């Protein structure tokens, strides 16, 4: 392709509101343009990269025998009402009505649609296992779209769905999809870490995220140095190394602590370490259940873990007004002794094996000292509901956890019968008995992959695209368009290499500085500059990561290109 015909509107500077480096580069390089907040047009360069990434994903899906299809973007509300997600999904859903007043939505994901069309048509175990996928736009009304394609309202996604008659079939499908996703990321030049993750509103209890380490990432992953343990911080577990020596149990003592609302306040006021204080936090589950959560003073509650433990749809900390109305006291004085107002008392494992600790006295401005489990109160259950801390031992090999910021680029779920039971998608098993179809759901954020690859392959002045998804393989840059010798050589190279590679020939009448700046933003794996030694059939060759260009003869160039791009 001739660059004079390529629509590549570059910018010298990125807009001031662009924060992520990938967003800046895509705007400066003419890959995308914003249409409205969180919605982007993919210009020729961006579209070429996306198309190549999508083709890689199609090829990896074909290797595990998953065919492609297409579902509509506009979906009826009735399907989501049937699954229970019409209300549960939240304000991110784009809802609309047609002229007859019927409710619809723009699909943020397609579990309900695949359940209705595919799972309900599977009448026998002999039809399974099967899986299908699509690549299409999804819509989510993000409250704060930002970072370009990393958090947008319209984005491109590969979503696959599997259907099985047995748990064993689902397990195999899950592993097949995991391998296919891993291979696709690798071919796109993206480093990813599969991690234990929260299923959120998708349903099911078992899911894995694919996280791409990047400075701009909104997620944090916890890993050990050997890679035997990796989890999203939302789900990460660690070993608590603190141990209190066994002590003789002392008598409970009520202590006035006026105005002391926080753990640090109590530490200073009572002259005790945070490890001798147990925090009591009141949560409201499903808007009606009162759950009192206990955790050691130096730790924080992980609300995702707590929500999983309670198996509830909603969970939040009680407001100050609710706290006073329910307990009769204000923040800082709540405790587990005689807490009859609580429907359930959950203690984090860090509370176990403590002696003579401090808790709120359920009396405004007072604490109890020398409180002990078993003697003074008993929680309904103990569990790990705390946030893991960096440096703590992982639960597998007991190695220190390391935290890394990352971008979620994919998520796969074992949905089980979450949708099929609710929506009545049953089949007959080997014994002729009706059973719900067992499902899996698998998603790659294609546009997020584009951003993540840029974040991991930034150069001083642009980007170094991995060769399988680079917009062009070879960039031929002619210095002087009026020089006949340069033109003859540049066109000769264009014709020769276009038969095998995607070639962009810069035939513009622009200054050298403009051409090189645009070439850096384009980031082709190989740049060939045709300049003053064209008549000697000598060119300059540079990869995006090279500090300087290297002179080569045409025979040397041929060997180099075949090695780099072959």
N, C-alpha and C positions, 0 to 999 in steps of 0.2 A: 504494500500500500504506500501511496505517496503522502507524505506528511502535509503537503499543501492542501490535500483534500480531506484531511482528518480534522474533525471538530474537537479541538483540544484547547479550550480557553484557559490558559494558565494565569496565575496571579503571582505578583512579586511577593506579596505578604498575605498571610491568612487573615480572615476576619477576626476581630478582637474577641468575639464570643466563642471561638473554637479553642478548646482546651486540650483535647487528646491529640497526640502527635499524628495518629492515623487520620483523624478528621482534618487536621491542618493540611496534610499532604494530599488527601483526596480533593480538597477544595483548590489548593494551589496547583495541583497537577491536572485539573480538569477531568477528574474521574466522576464526580457527582456534583449536583447543585441542589440546594434545598428549595422545595416548592412551598412548604409551610412547615411549622414546627414539627419535627419528628418525621417528616415525609420527604423523600429524596428521589430525584430523577437520576438514573444511571446513564451517564454520557458514554460515548463509544469506548473509551479506555476502561471505565468501570464495568461496562457490560461485557467486554471481552474477558476480563478476569473472572467475573461471576459465571459466565458461560463455561469457561474451562474448568472451574471448580465444580460446577454442576455436572459436567460430563464425567469427571473423575468419580463423583458420587454415584452416578448412574452405572458406571462400569463396576464399581465395588458392590452395588446392589445386585447386579447381574451375576456376579460370581457366587452369591449365596442364593440365587434363584428367586429373587424378589422382583416381580414385574411392576412397572410404573402405570399409574392411572391418574385421573384428575377429579377432584371433588369441587363443588361450587364454593365461591367465597361468601355468598349470601345464604344464610342458613335460617330455618324457621325456629322461633323460640320454643315451640312445642317439644323439640328434641331435648333441649337443655332443661326444660321444665321436667321432662320425664326422668332425666338423670339426676336432677336435684342441683345442677350447677348454675341455673339461671340466676338465683339469688346469691349462691355461695361464691361465684367467681369474683364478684366485686365490681367496683367502678371502672376497672380497666376494660370492660367489655363495651364495644360500640353497639348500642341498641338503637333500632329505628323502627318506624311503622310505615306500612304501605298506605295507599289511598283508601283502603278498606279498613284501616285501623289494626291490621294484623301485625303482631310483634315479630321482628326479625333481628338478626345480628350479623356483623361481619366476623367471620371465623377467626378466633385467636388460636384455635387448635381444632382437631376434627375427630376426637374419640367418639362422640355421640353419632356423628354422621357415618363413620365406618361401622359402628355397632349396628346401626339401623339398616344400612344397606348390605353389609357383608355378613356380619355375625348372625343376623336373623335369618339369613339364607343358608346357613350351614346346618343341615338337618341330621347329618350322620357323622360319626367319628371317622368314617372312611374319607371324608372330604378334607381332613386336617392331618398334619399342620400345613397352613399356608400363611403367606404374608404379602402385603402390598405397600407401595409407597407412592408419594407424590412430591413435587417441588412446586410451591406456589407462594403467593403473598399471604401473610397473616396480619391481623390488625389488633392492636392493643392500645388503649387510650392511656398511655403513660402520663402520670401527673407532671413529671419533669423530664421530658425527652432531652437527652444530652449526649455528648461524646460522639456525635455523628451517628454512624450506623450501629453503635454499641447499645444505645437505648433509644429506639425510635418507635413511632406509632404504626408504621407499616414496614414490614421486613419480609425477606424471602427465607423460606424454611423448607428443608426436607423433613417430611414426617412419614414414618413407616408404622404399620400396625400388623401385629401377628395374631394368629388365631390357632388355638391348640385344644386338643381333647384331654390332655393330661399335663400334670405339672412338669413331668420330665420333658415333654415336647417344648413347653414354654422355656424351661431352663436352657435347652439347646438353642432355641431361637434367640434368646437373650445373648448367649455367648457368640452366636453367628453375627448378630448385629453389632455387638461390641467389637469384634474383630474387623468387620467391614468398616465401621466408623474409624477405628484406629488406623487402618490402611489408608483411608481417604484423607485423613488429617496429615499423615506422613507424606503422601504424594503431593499434597498442597504445600509442603514445606513448613508445617506447623508443629511445634512441640506441644504435646498435650499430656496431662496427667489425669487418668481416670480416678475419681474419688467417690467415697460414700457420700450420699446426698439426701436431702429432704425432698419428699415427693410433692409437698405443697397441695395445691388444689387439684392435681392430676389424679389423685387416688392411688391405691396400692400402697404397699409397705416397703418395697425394695426398689431402689433406684441408684443409678450411677451417673454422675456428671463427668463431662470432659472439660477440663480446665486448662486454659492456655496461659502460662505465666506471662505477666506483662505489668509494667509499672502503673498503667492507668486502670488496671482491673478493679472492678467493684467488689469482687469476692476475695475471700482469704482462704487459702487451703493450708492444712496442717499435714506435713509429711515428715518421715524420718529419713536419715541419710542413705538407707539401703533401698528405699522404695517399697518396703514390705507393708507399710501403712500409709494411707493417704485418705483424707476426708475433708469435706467442706467444713469450715469452722462451725457452721450451724449444727453439724452432727459429730464433730470430733470428740473423741474420748481420750483421757490421759489418766495416768496413775498419780494419785495424791500422795506425795512423799512425806507430808507432815504427820508426825505421830506424837501424841501426848503420853507421857509416862503415867502409868496407873497411880491414882491418888486415893487417899482415904476420903470417903464421901463426907462433906460438911453439911451443916444445916442450912436450909434456904434462908436467905436474908433479903428483905425488901429494902431497896435503896432509892432515895429521892434523886432524880436526875433532871431537874427542871431545865427546859429548853434544849436538851441534848437529843437531837433527832437522827443524826447520822452515826455510822460506825466510828468514823474518825473523832466525832464529838465524844462518844462514850470512851474511846481509847484514852483520850486526854483527860477526861473527867474522872474515870474510874481507875486510871493507871493500870490497865490490863491490856494485853495484846489482842489484836483482832481475832486471833485463833481461839480465844476464850469467850468470844461473843457469838451468839447464834441469831442471825437475822430472821425475822418473821415477816413474810410478804403475803398480802391477801390478793388472790387472783379471782376473777370472775370468769367461769367457764360456761360456754353456751348461754351467756347472759343471765343464768339463774343459779348456777352451782358455785358455792363459796369454798374455795380451796386455799388453805393456809400452807405456804411453802416455807420450809426451814432450811437454812444454809449457813455454813460457817462464815464468820464476818469478813474473812479475807477473800471470799469467792463470790462469783456472780451467777445468777440463775440464767440458764440457757432455755429460753422460752420455747424454742422449737422442740427440744428434747422433752420438755414438760408437756407440750401439746400432744406429742406422740404417746407419752406415758398415759395421759388421761384419755386419749382417743376422742378428742372433742373437735368440733368444727370451728369454734372461736375461743380465744383466750386473751385476756387483758388484765393489767394491774387495776385494782379497784381505785376509783377516784378518791380524793380526800374526803369528799362529802359522803360517799358510799362507806368508806372506812369508818368514819365516825358513826354513821347510822347503824352499821352492822355490829361494830365492836364496842361502841361507846367511848372510844379513846381516839387520840390523834396519832399521826405518824410518829414512829419512834418508841411507842409504848405498847405495841401489840406483841403478844406472846402466846405460846402454845398451852400454858397451864390453865385448865378450866375454860378452854376455848370452845364452849358448847355451841357457839354460833357458827362454827365451821362445819361444812358438810364432809370435809375430808382434810386430813393433815398429812402432807407429803414431806418427808425429810430427805435432803440430799445425803449421799453416803459420807460426806465430810463431817456430818453431825455425829455419826456413830463413833464410839470409842472416845468421846470427850468426857471430861470429868470437871465438875464444879464450874460450869460455864454460866454466862449471863444471858438472860432473855428478857423481853418486855414483860411487865407485870399485869398487862391489861388494866392498868390504872394510870391515868394521865400524869406524866412526869415521873414515873417510877419504873425501876427494873428489879428483877430478881437475880441475886447472886447465888452461886453454889447450887445451880440446878443440875439434876442428873436424870438421864434416861432410865426408864423402868420404874424408878422410885417416884418421880414427880409428874411424869407424863409419858405417853406412848404414842408415837406417830402411827397412822394407819398403814403406811408403807415407806420403805427406804428405796431410793433409786439414784442413778446418776442423772442429775438435772442441772449440772453446772457447766459453765463455759471453760473449755480447756485453755491452758496458758502455755505460751511458747516456752520451750526449755523443759517442760515436764516430760516424763517418760511416756512413750506411746504404749498402747495396751498389747501390742504384738511382740516386739523384740525389746521393749523397755529402753528404747533409744530416745534421745532428746527430740522433741518436736520442733520443727522449723516452720515458721509462717511465711507464706508467699502470696503477694497480691496476684490475682489472675482474672481472666475473662472466661465466663462460661460460654462454650461454643457448641455444646451438645448435651443432651440429657436422655437417658433411656430408663424405662420403667417396666417393672413387672406389675401390670394392672390387676392380674388375676381375674376375678369375677365382679370387680367393682362396678362396671357398667352393665355387663350382660345380665346380672341378677336383677338389677333395677329395671332394665329395659326389656326383659323377657326374651333374651337371645339364648335359646336352649337347643341342644342336639341330643340324639339318642346314642348312648354308649354301647359297648359290646354286649351288654346284658339287656339292651332295649330300654334302659332307664333314662329318663330325661335329666340332663345335666346342663349347667350354664357353660357357655364357651369361655375358655380361659384366654385372656388377652395380654398383649404387650404393646407398648407405645415407645417410639424411638424418634428423636428429633435432632437435626443439625441446623444451627442458625447459619445459613449460607452467607448472609451479609455480615454477620459477626465474624465469620472466618476471614472475610476480606480485611476487616479492620485488624483482627488479631495477627494475621500474617504481616501486615505493615508494621504493627507495633514490634514484632520480633525481628523484622528485617530492615529497620531504619538504617540509613547511612548518614554521613555528615551533611550531605546536601539533598538527599532524596531517599530512595528505597532500592533495595536489591531483591527484585522479585524472584522467588523460586522458579526454575525453568518450566515446570508443568503448568503453572497458572499465570506466567508473565503475559501481559497484553501482546507483546511481540517478543520473539526469540532473539532477533538480530536487528540492531538499529544502525543503519548506514547513514552517516552524517557527512554531507559534502560541504566543504568550507566556502568555496566560491562558485556560484552557479554559472558565472560567465566564463569560467575556465573550461575549455573544451576537453582537455585531457582529464580533468577531474570528473566531468560529466560522463565521458566514455567509460572510465573505470568504475564509477559508482553504479552506472546502469548495467554494466557487465556483471558486477557482484550481485546486484538486485536480481537479475534474471537467473543467475546460477543458483543462488541460495533460496529463492522463492519456491523452487520446485520441491523443497524438502522442509523449509522452515517458514514461520510467520515473520516476514521481513517488513520493516518500516524504513522507507527511504526519505530522509529529510532533504527535500528539494526546494526549500523555501529561500527566498532572498532575504535572509536575516543575518545580523551580526553573529560572529562566532560565540560571543558571550551568551546571547539569547539561545542559540542552538544547544550549547552545552548545558545551560541551566535547565532547559526543557528535557534534555536527555537524562539528566539526573532524576528528575521527577518521574520520567517514564520508566526508568530502572530496568531496561532490557538486560538479560544475562550477559550479552556481548554487544559492545558498541564498536563499530569500525568507522574511523574518521579518515575520509579521503581528502588529502590536503596537498601541500606543496610538492610532495614526492610522488604524485600520481603518475607522472610520465615514466618514473622508474619502477612503477608497479609495486610501490612500498606504501603501506598504510599504517595507521596507528590503531592499536587495539586496547580496549579497556573494559574490565568488568566493574560493576558498581562498587565493589569492595576494594578495588585496587587504588593505591595512592596516586600512581602515575600511569600513563599510557605507555605501551610498548610498541616499537616499530617492528613490522613483520613484512616479509615478502608474501606474495600470493600463495606460494606453496606452503609456507609456514602458517599462513592464515587458514588455509584449508584444513590442515592437520589440527590446528587449535580449535576451530569451530566444531569439527566432528567430535573432538574429545569433550568439549564443553557442553554441546547440545545433543550429541549423538543419542 
